[in-house]
Amino acid sequence: MNIELVKLTGEYKDQLFDMLTEWKKDIEENHTNHSPWAIFRNDFHDFDFYLENLEIKEETEDGPRS
């Protein structure tokens, strides 16, 4: 299987929902690692907000900040 890294856009909304729903179910049922936490920081069901807040937008003295 080939894996391709893509920038999240509305084109991939259905795939995002499928992936994160399955991933969250696995975390809850099997107590698996939820890392990287940034993926779960916001509710993906509000896709526009999720997309707008997924990336780090500014740098601070302490490091990246979203």
Secondary structure by P-SEA (a helix, b strand, c coil): cbbbbbcccccaaaaaaaaaaaaaaaaaaccccccccccccccccaaaaaaacccccccccccccc
